[in-house]
Amino acid sequence: MAMAGAINIVMSLIFIGISFWALQAFRFDLFVSNPKGGRAKLLQILLSIMLGHSVSVFFSDYFGWTRMLQQFF
């Protein structure tokens, strides 16, 4: 159980980092009045956390489902 928790933490941090990197290409200047300001950066960080966490949960569930399928056969 402890190993699974550590893997989930590392996986979440990796996907949050990838999401933050991917959001760098998004043009926030079209939606935010001051794209270089603190609130815009906070929005980008929160969006990357939400997106990274969602992707991490998906992959965690997917690996869990594949382990359950092994028990099926």
TIMI-2910 file (N, C-alpha, C, CB; in pm, 1 decimal, decimal comma, always signed):
<rs>
+----------+----------+----------+----------+----------+----------+----------+----------+----------+----------+----------+----------+------+
!      n_x !      n_y !      n_z !     ca_x !     ca_y !     ca_z !      c_x !      c_y !      c_z !     cb_x !     cb_y !     cb_z ! resn !
+----------+----------+----------+----------+----------+----------+----------+----------+----------+----------+----------+----------+------+
!    +81,8 !   -120,4 !     +0,0 !     +0,0 !     +0,0 !     +0,0 !    +85,4 !   +125,8 !     +0,0 !    -92,6 !     +0,4 !   +119,8 !  Met !
!   +195,6 !   +123,3 !    +74,8 !   +280,9 !   +241,9 !    +81,9 !   +346,1 !   +268,7 !    -53,1 !   +388,6 !   +224,8 !   +190,6 !  Ala !
!   +383,7 !   +164,2 !   -122,6 !   +445,2 !   +181,5 !   -254,2 !   +345,4 !   +239,8 !   -353,1 !   +499,4 !    +47,8 !   -306,4 !  Met !
!   +222,1 !   +195,6 !   -347,4 !   +118,9 !   +248,7 !   -437,1 !    +94,7 !   +396,9 !   -408,4 !    -12,9 !   +168,9 !   -422,0 !  Ala !
!    +96,9 !   +434,5 !   -281,8 !    +80,7 !   +575,4 !   -246,0 !   +194,9 !   +660,0 !   -298,1 !    +70,1 !   +590,8 !    -95,8 !  Gly !
!   +315,7 !   +610,2 !   -285,0 !   +432,5 !   +683,7 !   -334,2 !   +428,4 !   +696,5 !   -486,2 !   +562,5 !   +614,0 !   -290,3 !  Ala !
!   +387,3 !   +590,7 !   -554,1 !   +376,5 !   +595,5 !   -700,2 !   +270,6 !   +696,6 !   -742,0 !   +342,6 !   +456,1 !   -757,1 !  Ile !
!   +158,3 !   +700,5 !   -672,0 !    +52,3 !   +796,3 !   -705,0 !    +98,3 !   +940,4 !   -683,3 !    -72,6 !   +768,2 !   -620,9 !  Asn !
!   +174,5 !   +965,0 !   -577,3 !   +225,1 !  +1099,9 !   -552,1 !   +320,6 !  +1142,3 !   -663,5 !   +295,8 !  +1106,8 !   -415,0 !  Ile !
!   +414,5 !  +1055,4 !   -696,7 !   +511,3 !  +1087,8 !   -802,3 !   +441,2 !  +1106,9 !   -936,1 !   +617,7 !   +977,4 !   -814,0 !  Val !
!   +345,1 !  +1020,1 !   -965,7 !   +271,4 !  +1029,9 !  -1090,8 !   +192,8 !  +1161,7 !  -1096,8 !   +176,3 !   +909,6 !  -1106,6 !  Met !
!   +131,7 !  +1201,4 !   -985,8 !    +57,9 !  +1328,4 !   -982,5 !   +150,7 !  +1446,1 !  -1007,6 !    -13,2 !  +1345,8 !   -847,7 !  Ser !
!   +266,2 !  +1446,6 !   -943,1 !   +359,9 !  +1557,0 !   -961,3 !   +412,0 !  +1563,7 !  -1104,7 !   +476,4 !  +1543,3 !   -864,2 !  Leu !
!   +437,5 !  +1448,6 !  -1164,0 !   +484,7 !  +1446,1 !  -1303,4 !   +378,2 !  +1502,1 !  -1396,8 !   +522,2 !  +1302,1 !  -1346,0 !  Ile !
!   +254,2 !  +1458,4 !  -1380,5 !   +148,6 !  +1505,7 !  -1469,8 !   +113,7 !  +1652,0 !  -1444,5 !    +24,4 !  +1419,8 !  -1453,9 !  Phe !
!   +128,0 !  +1699,9 !  -1322,7 !   +107,6 !  +1842,7 !  -1296,3 !   +216,4 !  +1923,1 !  -1367,6 !   +109,0 !  +1872,2 !  -1142,8 !  Ile !
!   +339,2 !  +1874,6 !  -1362,8 !   +447,3 !  +1942,3 !  -1433,8 !   +427,0 !  +1942,8 !  -1583,7 !   +578,7 !  +1877,7 !  -1401,3 !  Gly !
!   +382,9 !  +1830,0 !  -1638,2 !   +355,8 !  +1822,7 !  -1782,2 !   +241,0 !  +1915,6 !  -1819,5 !   +323,0 !  +1677,8 !  -1824,2 !  Ile !
!   +138,3 !  +1922,0 !  -1736,0 !    +25,3 !  +2011,2 !  -1762,9 !    +68,3 !  +2157,4 !  -1758,3 !    -87,4 !  +1986,4 !  -1662,1 !  Ser !
!   +153,6 !  +2191,6 !  -1661,7 !   +203,1 !  +2328,7 !  -1653,4 !   +283,5 !  +2363,5 !  -1777,8 !   +288,7 !  +2348,0 !  -1527,3 !  Phe !
!   +366,6 !  +2270,7 !  -1822,7 !   +446,0 !  +2292,7 !  -1943,6 !   +355,0 !  +2308,4 !  -2065,9 !   +544,9 !  +2175,8 !  -1965,2 !  Trp !
!   +250,8 !  +2225,6 !  -2074,1 !   +160,1 !  +2232,1 !  -2188,9 !    +78,4 !  +2361,1 !  -2187,9 !    +66,5 !  +2110,8 !  -2189,7 !  Ala !
!    +43,6 !  +2410,2 !  -2070,3 !    -34,3 !  +2533,8 !  -2063,0 !    +48,4 !  +2657,8 !  -2097,8 !    -92,8 !  +2549,3 !  -1924,0 !  Leu !
!   +178,1 !  +2643,9 !  -2106,4 !   +262,0 !  +2756,2 !  -2147,2 !   +231,2 !  +2796,9 !  -2291,7 !   +411,1 !  +2720,1 !  -2132,3 !  Gln !
!   +182,2 !  +2703,5 !  -2370,2 !   +149,8 !  +2732,5 !  -2509,8 !    +12,9 !  +2797,4 !  -2525,5 !   +155,2 !  +2605,5 !  -2591,6 !  Ala !
!    -68,5 !  +2793,9 !  -2420,4 !   -203,5 !  +2850,7 !  -2427,1 !   -195,7 !  +3003,0 !  -2418,9 !   -293,0 !  +2794,5 !  -2312,9 !  Phe !
!   -273,7 !  +3070,4 !  -2498,1 !   -271,3 !  +3217,9 !  -2501,7 !   -368,9 !  +3273,2 !  -2398,9 !   -306,6 !  +3271,1 !  -2643,9 !  Arg !
!   -318,4 !  +3298,3 !  -2279,2 !   -400,9 !  +3354,5 !  -2173,4 !   -432,0 !  +3501,5 !  -2197,7 !   -332,3 !  +3337,7 !  -2039,7 !  Phe !
!   -355,1 !  +3567,6 !  -2283,0 !   -377,0 !  +3710,1 !  -2307,4 !   -511,5 !  +3737,6 !  -2375,2 !   -264,3 !  +3765,7 !  -2392,8 !  Asp !
!   -570,3 !  +3635,0 !  -2435,2 !   -701,8 !  +3652,4 !  -2497,5 !   -814,8 !  +3653,2 !  -2395,0 !   -726,0 !  +3542,2 !  -2599,0 !  Leu !
!   -790,7 !  +3597,1 !  -2276,5 !   -896,1 !  +3581,6 !  -2177,0 !   -871,5 !  +3659,7 !  -2048,3 !   -912,5 !  +3437,3 !  -2144,3 !  Phe !
!   -747,1 !  +3700,3 !  -2024,7 !   -710,4 !  +3766,3 !  -1900,0 !   -660,9 !  +3906,9 !  -1933,2 !   -601,5 !  +3684,8 !  -1822,3 !  Val !
!   -701,0 !  +4003,8 !  -1851,4 !   -663,4 !  +4142,2 !  -1880,9 !   -513,9 !  +4167,8 !  -1863,2 !   -741,5 !  +4236,7 !  -1792,3 !  Ser !
!   -451,9 !  +4103,4 !  -1764,5 !   -307,9 !  +4121,4 !  -1741,1 !   -242,4 !  +3983,7 !  -1737,5 !   -280,6 !  +4200,1 !  -1607,3 !  Asn !
!   -200,8 !  +3929,6 !  -1852,9 !   -149,7 !  +3792,4 !  -1857,4 !    -17,2 !  +3772,4 !  -1784,1 !   -133,2 !  +3750,5 !  -1999,5 !  Pro !
!    +56,4 !  +3878,2 !  -1756,1 !   +183,3 !  +3866,0 !  -1684,1 !   +166,1 !  +3886,3 !  -1533,7 !   +283,8 !  +3966,5 !  -1738,4 !  Lys !
!    +43,6 !  +3914,6 !  -1490,0 !    +17,8 !  +3944,4 !  -1349,6 !    +11,2 !  +3819,5 !  -1263,2 !   -110,4 !  +4021,2 !  -1336,5 !  Gly !
!     +4,3 !  +3841,1 !  -1135,0 !     +2,2 !  +3732,1 !  -1038,3 !   -122,8 !  +3646,7 !  -1046,3 !    +15,4 !  +3786,9 !   -900,7 !  Gly !
!   -236,8 !  +3711,5 !  -1068,9 !   -361,7 !  +3634,3 !  -1075,6 !   -364,4 !  +3542,7 !  -1197,7 !   -482,5 !  +3728,7 !  -1078,8 !  Arg !
!   -307,5 !  +3587,9 !  -1308,0 !   -301,4 !  +3503,1 !  -1428,2 !   -209,5 !  +3383,4 !  -1404,5 !   -252,0 !  +3584,8 !  -1550,4 !  Ala !
!    -97,7 !  +3405,4 !  -1336,9 !     -6,3 !  +3294,4 !  -1305,4 !    -71,9 !  +3197,0 !  -1208,7 !   +125,7 !  +3347,6 !  -1245,6 !  Lys !
!   -146,1 !  +3249,9 !  -1110,8 !   -218,4 !  +3162,8 !  -1017,5 !   -322,4 !  +3079,8 !  -1091,6 !   -286,1 !  +3245,9 !   -906,6 !  Leu !
!   -392,1 !  +3141,3 !  -1184,7 !   -489,4 !  +3067,2 !  -1266,1 !   -421,2 !  +2956,0 !  -1344,7 !   -562,8 !  +3162,2 !  -1362,3 !  Leu !
!   -305,6 !  +2984,5 !  -1400,1 !   -231,3 !  +2883,6 !  -1476,3 !   -186,8 !  +2769,7 !  -1384,9 !   -108,7 !  +2947,3 !  -1545,9 !  Gln !
!   -142,5 !  +2800,4 !  -1265,0 !   -100,4 !  +2696,5 !  -1170,0 !   -219,2 !  +2611,4 !  -1128,1 !    -34,0 !  +2759,5 !  -1045,9 !  Ile !
!   -331,5 !  +2675,7 !  -1097,6 !   -450,2 !  +2599,4 !  -1055,8 !   -502,8 !  +2511,7 !  -1169,3 !   -561,1 !  +2694,9 !  -1008,1 !  Leu !
!   -501,9 !  +2563,7 !  -1290,9 !   -544,8 !  +2482,4 !  -1405,5 !   -452,3 !  +2363,3 !  -1427,4 !   -550,1 !  +2567,9 !  -1532,4 !  Leu !
!   -323,0 !  +2384,5 !  -1409,6 !   -229,7 !  +2273,4 !  -1428,5 !   -247,0 !  +2168,8 !  -1318,5 !    -84,7 !  +2324,7 !  -1430,6 !  Ser !
!   -278,0 !  +2210,7 !  -1196,2 !   -303,4 !  +2114,5 !  -1088,7 !   -429,2 !  +2033,8 !  -1118,3 !   -317,0 !  +2186,7 !   -953,1 !  Ile !
!   -534,8 !  +2102,1 !  -1161,7 !   -659,9 !  +2031,7 !  -1191,9 !   -641,8 !  +1933,6 !  -1307,4 !   -771,0 !  +2132,1 !  -1225,5 !  Met !
!   -576,7 !  +1977,1 !  -1412,7 !   -556,5 !  +1891,6 !  -1529,6 !   -462,0 !  +1776,2 !  -1497,6 !   -501,7 !  +1973,6 !  -1646,7 !  Leu !
!   -351,9 !  +1805,9 !  -1430,4 !   -256,0 !  +1701,6 !  -1394,6 !   -314,4 !  +1598,2 !  -1301,0 !   -134,5 !  +1762,7 !  -1331,6 !  Gly !
!   -394,6 !  +1643,6 !  -1204,8 !   -458,0 !  +1549,1 !  -1112,4 !   -557,2 !  +1459,7 !  -1185,7 !   -528,9 !  +1624,4 !   -998,6 !  His !
!   -633,4 !  +1517,0 !  -1276,3 !   -730,9 !  +1437,5 !  -1352,4 !   -662,3 !  +1331,4 !  -1437,0 !   -815,4 !  +1528,2 !  -1442,0 !  Ser !
!   -554,4 !  +1366,8 !  -1503,0 !   -481,6 !  +1270,1 !  -1584,9 !   -419,4 !  +1162,8 !  -1497,1 !   -373,1 !  +1340,2 !  -1668,2 !  Val !
!   -367,2 !  +1201,5 !  -1382,2 !   -306,6 !  +1106,0 !  -1289,9 !   -409,6 !  +1006,3 !  -1236,5 !   -240,3 !  +1180,0 !  -1173,7 !  Ser !
!   -527,1 !  +1055,5 !  -1202,5 !   -634,2 !   +966,2 !  -1154,8 !   -676,2 !   +870,1 !  -1265,4 !   -756,6 !  +1048,1 !  -1106,1 !  Val !
!   -683,6 !   +919,7 !  -1389,1 !   -719,0 !   +832,5 !  -1500,3 !   -618,9 !   +718,1 !  -1514,3 !   -726,3 !   +912,5 !  -1630,3 !  Phe !
!   -488,3 !   +750,5 !  -1515,4 !   -387,9 !   +645,9 !  -1531,7 !   -383,8 !   +552,0 !  -1411,8 !   -251,1 !   +707,7 !  -1553,4 !  Phe !
!   -405,1 !   +604,3 !  -1293,3 !   -409,0 !   +520,1 !  -1174,2 !   -526,3 !   +421,4 !  -1181,9 !   -420,1 !   +607,2 !  -1047,0 !  Ser !
!   -642,6 !   +471,2 !  -1222,4 !   -758,5 !   +383,7 !  -1239,8 !   -734,1 !   +280,5 !  -1349,8 !   -883,2 !   +466,7 !  -1272,3 !  Asp !
!   -673,1 !   +325,0 !  -1458,8 !   -646,9 !   +235,1 !  -1570,5 !   -556,1 !   +120,2 !  -1527,6 !   -583,9 !   +311,7 !  -1687,1 !  Tyr !
!   -450,0 !   +150,5 !  -1453,4 !   -361,0 !    +44,5 !  -1406,8 !   -431,9 !    -47,8 !  -1308,3 !   -236,3 !   +104,6 !  -1342,0 !  Phe !
!   -520,3 !     +7,3 !  -1226,5 !   -599,5 !    -75,5 !  -1136,2 !   -693,1 !   -168,2 !  -1211,2 !   -679,0 !    +11,5 !  -1042,0 !  Gly !
!   -753,1 !   -117,4 !  -1316,7 !   -843,9 !   -200,1 !  -1396,5 !   -768,4 !   -312,0 !  -1467,0 !   -918,4 !   -114,3 !  -1499,4 !  Trp !
!   -647,6 !   -283,0 !  -1514,6 !   -572,1 !   -388,9 !  -1581,3 !   -530,4 !   -497,6 !  -1481,7 !   -448,1 !   -330,4 !  -1650,9 !  Thr !
!   -503,6 !   -459,4 !  -1357,2 !   -472,9 !   -562,4 !  -1255,9 !   -596,4 !   -646,8 !  -1225,7 !   -420,5 !   -497,0 !  -1125,4 !  Arg !
!   -713,3 !   -585,6 !  -1228,8 !   -835,8 !   -661,7 !  -1205,9 !   -862,5 !   -758,9 !  -1320,8 !   -955,1 !   -566,8 !  -1188,3 !  Met !
!   -828,8 !   -718,5 !  -1443,6 !   -848,3 !   -808,4 !  -1557,2 !   -758,4 !   -930,9 !  -1549,1 !   -822,5 !   -734,8 !  -1687,1 !  Leu !
!   -642,0 !   -918,9 !  -1489,1 !   -553,6 !  -1033,8 !  -1474,3 !   -618,6 !  -1139,0 !  -1383,9 !   -416,8 !   -989,9 !  -1417,1 !  Gln !
!   -697,3 !  -1096,0 !  -1288,1 !   -766,4 !  -1189,6 !  -1200,5 !   -881,7 !  -1258,9 !  -1270,9 !   -817,0 !  -1118,0 !  -1077,8 !  Gln !
!   -929,1 !  -1198,6 !  -1378,7 !  -1039,9 !  -1254,6 !  -1454,2 !  -1000,8 !  -1383,1 !  -1525,7 !  -1090,9 !  -1153,5 !  -1554,2 !  Phe !
!   -876,8 !  -1387,5 !  -1573,1 !   -831,8 !  -1504,5 !  -1650,4 !   -767,7 !  -1603,3 !  -1560,9 !   -735,4 !  -1465,3 !  -1760,5 !  Phe !
+----------+----------+----------+----------+----------+----------+----------+----------+----------+----------+----------+----------+------+
</rs>
